[in-house]
Structures are given as structure tokens and as C-alpha cells.
């Protein structure tokens, strides 16, 4: 007999709540033993700018533009990059207990298994979708689904989308860029790299039918039977309200800055000859790595790691930062410290190796090597 999972459908949710709902269930799974494995299908009812858990808002998003347009900025509890969310995207959110035998423990295999459902859904409607490791779905060279996964609370969580239509112009405007010429390049690149259902089919199909196809495919891929529910349990609603409040607080919105507030403030002041502040941006196969470093007499005094990579556990950047502070700024010492941290803390960063962090640091401190 197939295992039974709960299915909750929210045709429209406030933008911020489209992120708190899966977070709430994951937190409930940590607090209570009776929370079922769940899949949520939803649409955001209002446009929202959503940044990855490991990103620094002011480095990725044009905050002033968002404020002028009344766009809410939300930090999600998953990795990845800054994205623009609106009604043109249907979201699927899988929340499985840590002891679930259905969900692979390895993040890469988690993606590979779960993404077969949206892939088959795209194929059913005539779009030749294929899996693009680590966490994308593509068709004819265009990305048609973005996904994120991590352990949150007492659950393994994966979220992703079917892109019916996309507001390219608004996405480009919310991103922080050095100048308008660069913004034009991003706009051109985005249209070349991102595909939509409407773009492939020339007209948008019935969303409810597509949603049902997706639900059926998730049942097949997971090998489970869904039981439809229309709302949360009362104790999940309580947690969801707690998270909606948390998501508005500065400490959540600016997690990296609060973690290393002293270093962030030093970016704006002149440093002595023995103390230097470096910044580095490096693109690893698994995502962008952004690093700020305070180096005193050749040793790491402070460091902050951010980026659009996915990582498990979620405090991975802080673990790596703590591993490097006090270490000599030298490739062998850096790689050794990071490799030990990977092993001791069982860090899982798909597509990002210890050597990628060495390369990221080396970009800006070659004069010290």
C-alpha cells in the first residue's frame, strides 16, 4: 500500500507567505511528531522580490527601486539567488520529515528524483524539458524552472516552479547593477536564458489542468498517495504567524550583516597599512560565492561568506567563516581549514568544493600568497 502524504493547495498567497508556509511546516515537524509529509502547490498573489538565505540584500537588490515600487523583499530559508515572484509562476513545495524513506538524504539526489515530476509535466504539454544538474530544468537551452533544497527544522525541503509567464523587465529593474549599460546586458541575457510556458506554446494553457498533471506526476515519482487538505493544522498556523512576523524583522532580513556586523561596518572606513579589507566574487559550478575579508598581518581576522549557492546545513557560511578566522592567508591553510570543516560538520554544498573557496579568496589576495 502506498504511503499517504498531505496535499495543500493555495491558489493565491501573499508574496511573503508563499515562503513562510513551507518553512512553517518544516518547523512544525521539528516541534511535533504528528506532522505529515506534505506537498504545497501555490501561486503568489502579489509581486515579491525573494533573495536566497546566504545573500546580502544590498549586494544583490536595488533596494531603493523596490521601495519606490512598493515591492516587498523577502529572505527565504533556502539558498539560490535573488528572484522576482509573481502570479506567472506556480510553486511546488515538498516538505518531508527527516526520517522519510521516500526522500534521498543527499541534496543532489534529492533534486534529481523530485524534479522528474515537473519535467514530465512539461513534456506532457509539449515542452521538451530535461534535468540540468544541480537544480535546474531546461528546454532548448533555456532554464524553465528554478529550484532550491535544504534541511529546515525537522524536514528536508525542496521548492521550485513552473514558469507560465515572466516579467523580464521588472526582474531586471530589481537587480542591483553597476550601471544602466550593464542592466541592458542582463536584460538581453535573461531573455536568452530563461524560457516560459507561454513562450514555448505561444499561448498559456489552463493552469488548473497543468496543476493536476503536476500533482499526478508527483504521486508517481514519490510513489505515494495524496490526501487533499484545504488548510493548516492550528499549531502550524501559529508557527506561520510567528514566521510572518520574523520575516519583517531586520535581524532576519539582514542575517549576514548581523552575523558579522563589525566587518560590514569596516567596509566603509579607511584601514591601517597592516589591516586590509578585501572583496572577492567567484562563480563556482554550484553558484556565486561572494566574500568580504579583514586581514591583519597576513591572517584572517574576520570574514563573511555569502552567495547564491545552496547548502546544508543552513549555517554552512558561518561554519566556514569560523574555520578560517585566525588562519594564515595561504592556499594550503585555507583549503585545509575548509576541508576539515566540510568533513567534521558534514557540509553539503552541491557544485562547490573546498578548492572553490580557495580560488574565490585567491582572486583578491594574490599579493599575500
Secondary structure, DSSP 8 states (H G I E B T S, - for coil): --EEEEEEEEEEE-TTHHHHHHHHHHHHHHH-S----EEEEEEESS-EEEE-TT--HHHHB-HHHHHHHT-EEEE-SS-S--EEE-TTEEEEEEEEETT-SSS-SSHHHHHHHHHHHHHHHHHHTT---EEETTTEEEETTEEEEEEEEEEETTEEEEEEEEES---HHHHHHHB--SSHHHHHHHHHHHHHHB--HHHHHSS---HHHHHHHHHHHHHHHHTEEEEEESS--HHHHHHHHHHHHHTTSHHHHTHHHHHTHHHHHHTTS---TTEEEEEEEEEETTEEEEEEEEEETTEEEEEEEEES---BSTTHHHHHHHHHTTSBSSHHHHHHHHHHHHHHTT-B-TT--HHHHHHHHHHHHGGG-
